[in-house]
Amino acid sequence: GRVVAFALWRRRRGHGRSGFGRLVLIHGRFLLTRRRQGVHQSGLSPVVSAIDASRLASLGVRRPIDIAPVPIDLTILPQRLAPGAGTTIVAIGRLVPKKGFHAAIAALTMLPSQLKLEIIGDGPEAAALQEIARNLGVLDRISFLGYLPLNKTLEHLARAQIFLHPAIQADDGNAEGTPQSILWAQAIGTPVIAGASGSISDIVVHERTGLLVSPCNPSSIAAAVLRLIGNPELGKKFAQVARMEVVSAHDLTTSVREWRSRYERIVAIRTNQPRQFSTINPDTWKPWDAAAAVCGIEPDKVRLSGIGGQGLIFTARSSSGDLYAIKLPIYPINANKMERELAERPILSEARILEEFTKRGCPWTPRLYNFDPSGRFLVREFVTGKTLQETMLASTLPERVTLLAALMETARNIFELIHREKPAPFIFRDWKPRNLVVVEGRSSPLIRVVDVGGIRPAKSVSSNRLKVCIGTRKWSHWSPEMLLSSGRVYSSSSDYFALGSSVFYLLVGHAPFTNSEANPHRVMAAYGEEMKRVNDEWKFACEKCCLPRNFVDWVLQCLSPSAEERPTSFPT
């Protein structure tokens, strides 16, 4: 959906402001009803398009609204190629209603038979779209290519005669923001036809950088296609202007510099301090210096890497070339002793867990090098590589099956270690593709865990979540009982639910459940209603992968909304 980004304060465990302006991404259709107060309190309001800026202004926001265009990497573009035999139209995106692919298929019936359509992407509408094409008699003219790595996708774009993005606004209000697929096509030089919905008109200006068509109107799509095919020079003219605008406004290098400037402005406004993250809170200095001393480097060589829910993550390289990850607490401004201890507690807990993994020689977690006994810092191995989420998006189906084997091996070893711990088991709680990194193994990929900060004893009821998590369309790796309790109720079966969600995501391409039901009395019923779709999508994906039946059934058991019905061991 359309995304509106703006900065607001994060309050941490009721201890006041942490000292950082936070950037929050919100679906546009939720903006009017759920985030008014956050918008008015934000220190900076960047949005991705002029249309979203207008929507934000309509809420009464009087502070400057900054338009931050969606970036793409212009250094990896292939050369524009001559279209192959026949004429090819390419469409890219998840197979969901808002993409409008059903209209593109219907439009094909009104176009010459030599025109072919390639659809790159996968999703819950795959079977339905193929059935529509079969019923309309055009299935033989359409190639459903599924997910492709980015380089292969760009190759198809480079040789296409037309890029078609017939987006619509879905029944639930979901609409497009700034689709990167359009930007890629424009940057390569492929003429674009797009649906006039969402924020698309910001990047496809009708009769200037492409053609806009009426949403969900096959006749309008067919007329636009015939116009560009009958007048190739017009398509080239649109493509040339579009490429110049993309290079000018959407270059990744420029965008990185602009975002860095935005973050520094937030920090400078909120802290009234010089624009350096290291000076946000005076309490940060002492553990900063101590951690640097442990690494044997100068404090000014330490660089901020990220801000997590439980600490600040920095990187530092030693004189021998080793790369360290340093984690420090997020102290509230003017924190008292109790507040400092509360901020240090998660760091100490994570350090002790990593210490135990390191003692046992566990290759699936980062090695712990050092930590402060009071929890002021920990120093661990910095695991380099792409996350499982990033790797999946750039992998073919056979490659994802190989990743599945690595994922199961890592999960089996980690779960057996923590779930069998004496005197009481531990629960991972935050198993998800973004916390897993793919590295090269001796003969096959190895998946390593990079964040163990969520691990808790099974009997613990602590949580760093104070807000209700249901109905947010986030935390989809959390089981229903965790969502309903804001992370306070969990067991080993919760970990198997999260693992099942990761496996489903890896092979199907999206999370199994939507977490869209906000009524706590309806949550379990909503999960039950979605289970049929989850079952169908999972079995369809497994048929293409030829996975064993016992594993297929085991994953579905992991995804059961009921904790009692989930397995607590791995399949044989």
C-alpha positions as CSV (number, residue, x, y, z in Angstrom):
1,G,0.0,0.0,0.0
2,R,1.0,3.6,-0.1
3,V,3.5,4.4,2.5
4,V,3.8,7.6,4.5
5,A,7.0,8.1,6.5
6,F,7.3,10.4,9.4
7,A,9.4,10.8,12.5
8,L,8.1,10.5,16.0
9,W,9.3,9.9,19.5
10,R,9.6,6.4,20.9
11,R,8.7,6.1,24.5
12,R,10.6,3.2,26.0
13,R,9.1,1.2,28.9
14,G,7.4,4.4,30.3
15,H,10.8,6.0,31.1
16,G,10.4,9.0,28.9
17,R,12.1,9.9,25.7
18,S,15.1,7.8,24.5
19,G,16.7,10.8,22.8
20,F,16.2,9.5,19.2
21,G,13.7,10.8,16.7
22,R,12.3,7.6,15.1
23,L,11.2,7.1,11.5
24,V,7.9,5.1,11.2
25,L,6.4,3.8,8.0
26,I,2.6,3.6,7.9
27,H,0.2,2.4,5.2
28,G,-1.6,5.4,3.8
29,R,-5.1,3.9,4.4
30,F,-4.4,3.7,8.1
31,L,-3.1,7.3,8.3
32,L,-6.4,9.0,8.7
33,T,-7.7,6.9,11.6
34,R,-4.7,5.6,13.5
35,R,-1.8,8.0,13.5
36,R,-3.1,11.5,13.6
37,Q,-1.4,12.3,16.9
38,G,1.9,10.8,15.8
39,V,1.9,12.9,12.7
40,H,1.3,16.1,14.6
41,Q,4.0,15.3,17.1
42,S,6.6,14.3,14.5
43,G,9.8,16.3,14.1
44,L,10.1,15.5,10.4
45,S,7.6,14.2,7.9
46,P,9.2,12.7,4.8
47,V,6.9,11.0,2.3
48,V,7.6,9.2,-0.9
49,S,5.4,11.2,-3.3
50,A,3.6,14.6,-3.8
51,I,0.2,12.8,-3.5
52,D,1.2,11.4,0.0
53,A,2.4,14.9,0.9
54,S,-1.1,16.2,0.1
55,R,-2.7,13.6,2.2
56,L,-0.4,14.4,5.1
57,A,-1.2,18.1,4.8
58,S,-4.9,17.3,4.8
59,L,-4.4,16.0,8.3
60,G,-3.5,19.5,9.4
61,V,0.3,19.0,9.6
62,R,1.9,22.4,9.5
63,R,5.5,21.3,9.8
64,P,7.6,21.0,6.6
65,I,6.7,17.9,4.6
66,D,9.7,16.5,2.8
67,I,9.3,14.4,-0.4
68,A,11.8,11.6,-0.4
69,P,11.6,9.7,-3.8
70,V,11.9,5.9,-3.8
71,P,15.5,5.1,-4.9
72,I,17.0,2.5,-7.2
73,D,20.5,1.4,-7.9
74,L,21.4,2.8,-11.4
75,T,24.7,1.0,-11.5
76,I,23.2,-2.5,-12.1
77,L,21.0,-1.7,-15.1
78,P,21.4,-3.9,-18.2
79,Q,21.5,-2.4,-21.7
80,R,18.2,-1.9,-23.6
81,L,17.8,-4.9,-25.9
82,A,15.8,-5.3,-29.1
83,P,12.5,-7.2,-28.5
84,G,12.6,-10.9,-29.4
85,A,10.3,-12.7,-31.8
86,G,6.8,-11.4,-31.6
87,T,6.0,-8.5,-29.3
88,T,6.4,-9.0,-25.5
89,I,4.6,-7.1,-22.8
90,V,6.1,-7.6,-19.3
91,A,4.2,-7.1,-16.0
92,I,5.9,-7.5,-12.6
93,G,4.6,-7.7,-9.1
94,R,3.1,-9.9,-6.4
95,L,0.0,-11.7,-7.6
96,V,-2.5,-9.8,-5.4
97,P,-5.7,-7.8,-6.3
98,K,-4.2,-4.3,-6.3
99,K,-1.8,-5.1,-9.1
100,G,-4.7,-5.5,-11.5
101,F,-3.2,-8.4,-13.5
102,H,-6.7,-9.7,-14.2
103,A,-7.4,-6.6,-16.3
104,A,-4.2,-7.2,-18.2
105,I,-5.2,-10.7,-19.0
106,A,-8.6,-9.6,-20.2
107,A,-7.0,-6.9,-22.4
108,L,-5.0,-9.6,-24.1
109,T,-8.2,-10.9,-25.7
110,M,-8.5,-7.5,-27.5
111,L,-5.0,-7.5,-28.9
112,P,-3.4,-9.3,-31.9
113,S,-2.5,-12.9,-31.4
114,Q,1.3,-12.3,-31.8
115,L,1.3,-10.2,-28.6
116,K,2.6,-12.2,-25.6
117,L,2.4,-11.3,-21.9
118,E,5.1,-12.3,-19.3
119,I,4.0,-12.0,-15.7
120,I,7.0,-12.1,-13.2
121,G,6.0,-12.7,-9.6
122,D,4.0,-15.0,-7.4
123,G,1.4,-14.7,-4.8
124,P,-2.0,-15.9,-3.6
125,E,-3.8,-15.0,-6.8
126,A,-1.6,-17.2,-9.0
127,A,-4.1,-20.0,-9.5
128,A,-7.0,-17.7,-10.0
129,L,-5.2,-15.6,-12.7
130,Q,-4.3,-18.8,-14.5
131,E,-7.9,-19.9,-14.4
132,I,-9.0,-16.5,-15.8
133,A,-6.5,-16.9,-18.7
134,R,-7.7,-20.4,-19.4
135,N,-11.3,-19.4,-19.4
136,L,-10.6,-16.4,-21.8
137,G,-8.6,-18.7,-24.1
138,V,-5.3,-16.8,-23.8
139,L,-3.3,-19.0,-21.4
140,D,-1.0,-20.1,-24.3
141,R,-0.1,-16.4,-24.8
142,I,0.9,-15.8,-21.2
143,S,4.1,-16.9,-19.4
144,F,3.7,-17.0,-15.6
145,L,7.4,-16.9,-14.6
146,G,7.0,-16.8,-10.8
147,Y,9.7,-15.0,-8.7
148,L,12.9,-14.3,-10.6
149,P,16.2,-12.8,-9.2
150,L,16.6,-9.1,-9.8
151,N,19.2,-9.5,-12.6
152,K,16.9,-11.9,-14.5
153,T,13.9,-9.6,-14.0
154,L,15.9,-6.7,-15.4
155,E,16.9,-8.7,-18.4
156,H,13.2,-9.4,-19.2
157,L,12.5,-5.7,-18.8
158,A,15.3,-4.8,-21.1
159,R,14.0,-6.8,-24.0
160,A,10.3,-6.1,-23.5
161,Q,8.5,-3.8,-25.9
162,I,6.2,-2.4,-23.2
163,F,6.1,-2.6,-19.5
164,L,2.5,-2.8,-18.2
165,H,1.5,-2.1,-14.6
166,P,-2.3,-2.0,-14.5
167,A,-2.6,-1.2,-10.8
168,I,-6.0,-0.6,-9.1
169,Q,-7.2,0.2,-5.7
170,A,-8.2,-3.0,-3.9
171,D,-11.5,-3.4,-2.1
172,D,-9.7,-3.0,1.3
173,G,-8.3,0.4,0.2
174,N,-4.8,-0.9,-0.6
175,A,-3.2,0.9,-3.5
176,E,0.2,1.4,-5.0
177,G,2.8,3.8,-3.7
178,T,5.8,4.3,-6.0
179,P,6.4,0.8,-7.6
180,Q,10.1,0.2,-8.1
181,S,9.3,-2.0,-11.1
182,I,8.1,1.2,-12.9
183,L,11.3,3.0,-12.0
184,W,13.4,0.1,-13.3
185,A,11.6,0.0,-16.6
186,Q,11.9,3.8,-17.0
187,A,15.6,3.7,-16.1
188,I,16.3,0.9,-18.7
189,G,14.3,2.8,-21.3
190,T,11.2,0.5,-21.7
191,P,8.0,2.4,-22.4
192,V,5.5,2.2,-19.5
193,I,1.7,1.9,-19.4
194,A,0.3,2.1,-15.9
195,G,-3.0,2.2,-14.0
196,A,-4.0,5.7,-12.7
197,S,-4.2,4.7,-9.0
198,G,-2.3,5.3,-5.8
199,S,0.7,7.5,-6.3
200,I,1.7,6.2,-9.7
201,S,0.8,9.5,-11.4
202,D,3.8,11.0,-9.6
203,I,6.2,8.9,-11.7
204,V,4.2,8.2,-14.8
205,V,3.0,11.6,-16.2
206,H,0.4,10.9,-18.8
207,E,1.6,11.8,-22.4
208,R,5.0,12.8,-21.0
209,T,6.7,9.8,-19.4
210,G,4.2,7.1,-20.3
211,L,0.5,6.4,-20.6
212,L,-2.0,6.2,-17.7
213,V,-5.1,4.0,-18.2
214,S,-8.3,3.7,-16.3
215,P,-8.0,1.2,-13.4
216,C,-9.6,-2.2,-14.0
217,N,-10.5,-1.2,-17.6
218,P,-9.2,-3.8,-20.2
219,S,-10.4,-1.7,-23.1
220,S,-8.3,1.3,-22.0
221,I,-5.3,-1.0,-21.5
222,A,-5.7,-2.5,-25.0
223,A,-6.0,0.9,-26.6
224,A,-2.8,2.1,-25.0
225,V,-0.9,-1.0,-26.0
226,L,-2.1,-0.7,-29.6
227,R,-1.1,3.0,-29.6
228,L,2.5,2.4,-28.6
229,I,2.9,-0.6,-30.9
230,G,1.6,1.4,-33.8
231,N,3.8,4.4,-33.0
232,P,7.2,3.1,-31.7
233,E,8.7,6.6,-31.9
234,L,6.1,7.8,-29.3
235,G,7.2,5.1,-26.9
236,K,10.9,6.0,-27.4
237,K,10.0,9.7,-26.7
238,F,8.2,8.8,-23.4
239,A,11.1,6.5,-22.4
240,Q,13.8,9.1,-23.0
241,V,12.0,11.7,-20.8
242,A,11.2,9.1,-18.1
243,R,14.8,7.9,-17.9
244,M,16.1,11.5,-17.4
245,E,13.6,12.1,-14.6
246,V,14.5,8.8,-12.9
247,V,18.2,9.5,-13.1
248,S,17.6,12.9,-11.7
249,A,15.3,12.1,-8.8
250,H,15.7,8.4,-7.9
251,D,19.4,7.7,-7.8
252,L,20.4,5.5,-4.8
253,T,23.6,7.3,-4.1
254,T,21.9,10.7,-3.9
255,S,19.1,9.2,-1.8
256,V,21.5,7.8,0.8
257,R,23.1,11.2,1.3
258,E,19.6,12.9,1.6
259,W,18.4,10.3,4.2
260,R,21.6,10.7,6.2
261,S,20.9,14.4,6.3
262,R,17.3,13.8,7.4
263,Y,18.4,11.6,10.3
264,E,21.0,14.1,11.4
265,R,18.4,16.9,11.4
266,I,16.1,14.9,13.6
267,V,18.9,14.2,16.1
268,A,20.1,17.8,16.0
269,I,16.5,19.1,16.7
270,R,15.7,16.7,19.4
271,T,19.0,16.8,21.4
272,N,20.2,20.3,20.7
273,Q,23.6,18.7,20.3
274,P,26.1,18.5,17.4
275,R,25.0,16.1,14.6
276,Q,26.7,13.0,15.9
277,F,24.9,9.9,17.2
278,S,27.6,9.5,19.8
279,T,26.6,12.7,21.6
280,I,22.9,12.0,21.9
281,N,23.1,11.0,25.6
282,P,26.0,11.6,27.9
283,D,25.4,8.2,29.6
284,T,26.5,6.6,26.3
285,W,30.1,7.8,26.5
286,K,31.4,5.6,29.3
287,P,30.3,2.2,27.9
288,W,31.3,3.5,24.5
289,D,34.9,4.1,25.6
290,A,35.0,0.9,27.6
291,A,33.8,-1.2,24.6
292,A,36.3,0.5,22.3
293,A,39.1,-0.3,24.8
294,V,38.1,-4.0,24.9
295,C,38.3,-4.1,21.1
296,G,41.7,-2.4,21.3
297,I,40.6,0.5,19.0
298,E,40.1,4.3,19.4
299,P,36.5,5.3,20.3
300,D,36.3,7.5,17.2
301,K,36.7,4.4,15.0
302,V,33.4,3.0,16.2
303,R,30.5,3.5,13.8
304,L,26.8,3.3,14.3
305,S,25.2,0.4,12.4
306,G,21.6,0.3,13.6
307,I,19.1,1.0,16.3
308,G,17.3,-2.1,17.6
309,G,14.5,-2.5,20.0
310,Q,16.9,-3.2,22.9
311,G,20.1,-1.4,22.1
312,L,22.3,0.6,19.8
313,I,24.5,-1.5,17.5
314,F,27.9,-0.3,16.4
315,T,30.6,-1.8,14.3
316,A,34.4,-1.5,14.7
317,R,37.3,-3.1,12.9
318,S,40.4,-4.1,14.8
319,S,44.0,-3.6,13.7
320,S,44.0,-7.3,12.6
321,G,41.0,-6.8,10.4
322,D,38.4,-8.5,12.6
323,L,34.9,-6.9,12.4
324,Y,33.2,-6.5,15.8
325,A,29.6,-5.7,16.6
326,I,29.2,-3.6,19.8
327,K,25.8,-3.4,21.4
328,L,25.1,-0.6,24.0
329,P,21.9,0.2,26.0
330,I,19.5,2.9,25.0
331,Y,19.5,5.1,28.1
332,P,16.6,7.5,28.7
333,I,17.7,11.2,28.8
334,N,18.7,12.1,32.4
335,A,18.2,8.5,33.5
336,N,18.4,7.6,37.2
337,K,20.0,4.5,38.5
338,M,17.0,2.3,38.2
339,E,16.3,3.4,34.6
340,R,19.9,2.7,33.6
341,E,19.7,-0.8,35.1
342,L,16.5,-1.5,33.2
343,A,18.2,-0.4,29.9
344,E,21.2,-2.5,30.7
345,R,19.3,-5.7,31.6
346,P,18.5,-6.8,28.0
347,I,22.2,-6.4,27.0
348,L,23.4,-8.5,29.9
349,S,20.7,-11.2,29.2
350,E,21.8,-11.4,25.5
351,A,25.5,-11.5,26.5
352,R,24.9,-14.4,28.8
353,I,23.0,-16.3,26.2
354,L,25.7,-15.7,23.6
355,E,28.3,-16.7,26.1
356,E,26.7,-20.1,26.5
357,F,26.4,-20.6,22.8
358,T,30.1,-19.6,22.4
359,K,31.2,-22.1,25.1
360,R,29.4,-24.9,23.3
361,G,31.1,-24.0,20.0
362,C,27.7,-23.2,18.3
363,P,28.5,-22.2,14.6
364,W,24.9,-20.9,14.0
365,T,25.2,-17.9,16.4
366,P,27.7,-15.0,16.6
367,R,30.7,-15.6,18.9
368,L,30.8,-13.5,22.0
369,Y,34.1,-11.8,22.6
370,N,33.5,-9.7,25.7
371,F,30.8,-8.1,27.8
372,D,30.4,-5.8,30.8
373,P,29.1,-7.7,33.9
374,S,26.6,-4.9,34.6
375,G,25.3,-4.9,31.0
376,R,26.8,-1.6,29.8
377,F,28.0,-3.3,26.6
378,L,28.7,-6.5,24.8
379,V,31.1,-7.2,22.0
380,R,30.4,-10.0,19.6
381,E,31.2,-11.2,16.1
382,F,29.7,-9.2,13.3
383,V,28.1,-11.7,10.9
384,T,28.4,-10.5,7.3
385,G,26.0,-11.5,4.6
386,K,22.5,-11.0,3.3
387,T,19.5,-11.8,5.4
388,L,17.4,-14.7,4.5
389,Q,14.7,-12.3,3.5
390,E,17.0,-10.5,1.0
391,T,18.5,-13.7,-0.3
392,M,15.0,-15.3,-1.0
393,L,13.9,-12.3,-3.1
394,A,17.0,-12.8,-5.3
395,S,16.8,-16.6,-5.6
396,T,15.2,-19.0,-8.0
397,L,12.9,-21.8,-6.7
398,P,15.6,-24.5,-6.7
399,E,17.9,-22.1,-4.8
400,R,15.2,-21.5,-2.3
401,V,14.8,-25.2,-1.7
402,T,18.5,-25.4,-1.0
403,L,18.1,-22.5,1.5
404,L,15.2,-24.5,3.1
405,A,17.6,-27.3,4.0
406,A,20.0,-24.9,5.6
407,L,17.2,-23.2,7.4
408,M,15.9,-26.4,8.9
409,E,19.4,-27.5,10.0
410,T,20.0,-24.2,11.8
411,A,16.6,-24.3,13.4
412,R,16.9,-27.9,14.5
413,N,20.3,-27.3,16.2
414,I,19.2,-24.0,17.9
415,F,15.9,-25.3,19.1
416,E,17.4,-28.5,20.5
417,L,19.9,-26.4,22.5
418,I,17.5,-23.9,24.0
419,H,14.3,-26.0,24.3
420,R,16.2,-28.8,26.2
421,E,18.0,-26.5,28.6
422,K,17.9,-27.5,32.2
423,P,16.5,-26.7,34.7
424,A,14.0,-24.8,32.4
425,P,13.9,-24.4,28.7
426,F,14.4,-21.2,26.8
427,I,12.2,-19.8,24.0
428,F,13.7,-18.0,20.9
429,R,10.6,-15.7,20.5
430,D,11.8,-13.7,17.5
431,W,12.7,-16.3,14.8
432,K,12.2,-14.5,11.5
433,P,13.9,-14.2,8.1
434,R,15.3,-10.7,8.9
435,N,17.2,-12.2,11.9
436,L,18.9,-14.9,9.8
437,V,21.9,-14.3,7.6
438,V,23.0,-16.6,4.7
439,V,26.8,-17.2,4.6
440,E,28.9,-19.6,2.5
441,G,29.4,-23.0,3.9
442,R,31.9,-25.6,2.8
443,S,29.6,-27.3,0.3
444,S,26.3,-25.5,0.8
445,P,24.8,-22.3,2.3
446,L,24.9,-21.9,6.1
447,I,22.2,-19.9,7.8
448,R,23.3,-18.1,11.0
449,V,21.3,-16.2,13.6
450,V,22.4,-12.6,14.2
451,D,20.0,-11.5,16.9
452,V,19.4,-13.6,20.1
453,G,18.2,-10.7,22.1
454,G,14.6,-12.0,22.2
455,I,15.5,-15.4,23.9
456,R,13.8,-15.7,27.2
457,P,13.2,-18.5,29.8
458,A,9.9,-20.3,29.2
459,K,8.5,-19.2,32.5
460,S,9.4,-15.5,32.0
461,V,6.6,-13.0,31.3
462,S,8.8,-10.1,30.3
463,S,8.4,-8.2,27.0
464,N,9.6,-5.1,25.4
465,R,6.2,-4.6,23.7
466,L,3.8,-2.4,25.6
467,K,1.3,-1.9,22.8
468,V,-1.3,-4.2,21.4
469,C,0.2,-6.1,18.5
470,I,-3.0,-7.6,16.9
471,G,-4.4,-6.0,13.8
472,T,-1.2,-4.3,12.9
473,R,-0.3,-6.4,9.9
474,K,3.2,-6.8,11.5
475,W,4.9,-9.4,13.7
476,S,3.4,-12.0,11.4
477,H,6.0,-14.5,12.7
478,W,4.5,-14.3,16.2
479,S,1.9,-16.9,17.1
480,P,-1.7,-15.8,18.0
481,E,-1.1,-16.3,21.7
482,M,2.0,-14.0,21.5
483,L,0.1,-11.4,19.6
484,L,-2.9,-11.4,21.9
485,S,-0.5,-11.0,24.9
486,S,1.8,-8.4,23.3
487,G,4.6,-10.9,23.5
488,R,4.1,-12.0,27.1
489,V,2.7,-15.5,26.6
490,Y,4.9,-18.0,24.7
491,S,6.2,-21.6,24.7
492,S,8.3,-23.8,22.5
493,S,5.3,-24.2,20.2
494,S,5.5,-20.5,19.5
495,D,9.0,-21.0,18.1
496,Y,7.7,-23.8,15.8
497,F,4.9,-21.4,14.6
498,A,7.6,-18.8,13.8
499,L,9.7,-21.5,12.0
500,G,6.7,-22.6,10.0
501,S,6.1,-19.0,9.0
502,S,9.7,-18.6,7.8
503,V,9.5,-21.8,5.8
504,F,6.2,-20.7,4.2
505,Y,7.7,-17.2,3.5
506,L,10.8,-18.8,1.9
507,L,8.8,-21.0,-0.6
508,V,5.6,-19.1,-1.1
509,G,7.0,-15.6,-1.1
510,H,4.9,-13.9,1.6
511,A,3.9,-14.4,5.3
512,P,1.2,-17.0,5.8
513,F,-1.1,-14.9,8.0
514,T,-2.0,-11.2,7.6
515,N,-2.6,-10.2,11.3
516,S,-5.3,-7.8,10.2
517,E,-8.0,-8.6,12.8
518,A,-7.9,-5.9,15.5
519,N,-10.7,-7.3,17.6
520,P,-9.2,-9.6,20.2
521,H,-12.4,-11.7,20.4
522,R,-12.2,-12.3,16.6
523,V,-8.4,-13.0,16.3
524,M,-8.6,-16.8,16.6
525,A,-11.5,-17.0,14.2
526,A,-9.7,-14.9,11.7
527,Y,-6.7,-17.2,11.8
528,G,-9.0,-20.2,11.3
529,E,-10.6,-18.5,8.3
530,E,-7.2,-17.8,6.7
531,M,-6.0,-21.3,7.3
532,K,-7.7,-22.7,4.2
533,R,-5.9,-20.2,2.0
534,V,-2.6,-21.0,3.8
535,N,-3.2,-24.7,3.2
536,D,-3.9,-24.3,-0.5
537,E,-0.9,-21.9,-1.1
538,W,1.5,-24.1,0.8
539,K,0.5,-27.3,-1.0
540,F,0.7,-25.6,-4.3
541,A,4.2,-24.4,-3.6
542,C,5.3,-27.8,-2.3
543,E,4.0,-29.6,-5.5
544,K,6.4,-27.5,-7.5
545,C,9.3,-28.4,-5.1
546,C,8.5,-32.1,-4.8
547,L,8.8,-32.0,-1.0
548,P,8.0,-35.1,1.1
549,R,4.4,-35.4,2.3
550,N,5.4,-35.7,6.0
551,F,7.3,-32.4,5.8
552,V,4.4,-30.7,4.1
553,D,2.0,-31.8,6.8
554,W,4.5,-30.9,9.6
555,V,4.7,-27.3,8.4
556,L,0.9,-27.0,8.3
557,Q,0.9,-28.3,11.9
558,C,3.4,-25.6,12.9
559,L,1.1,-23.0,11.5
560,S,-1.9,-24.1,13.5
561,P,-3.5,-21.2,15.3
562,S,-3.8,-23.5,18.4
563,A,-0.7,-23.9,20.4
564,E,-1.8,-27.4,21.5
565,E,-2.0,-28.6,18.0
566,R,1.6,-27.6,17.0
567,P,4.5,-30.0,17.0
568,T,7.3,-29.7,19.6
569,S,9.9,-31.7,17.6
570,F,11.2,-31.9,14.0
571,P,10.1,-34.4,11.4
572,T,12.1,-37.5,10.7
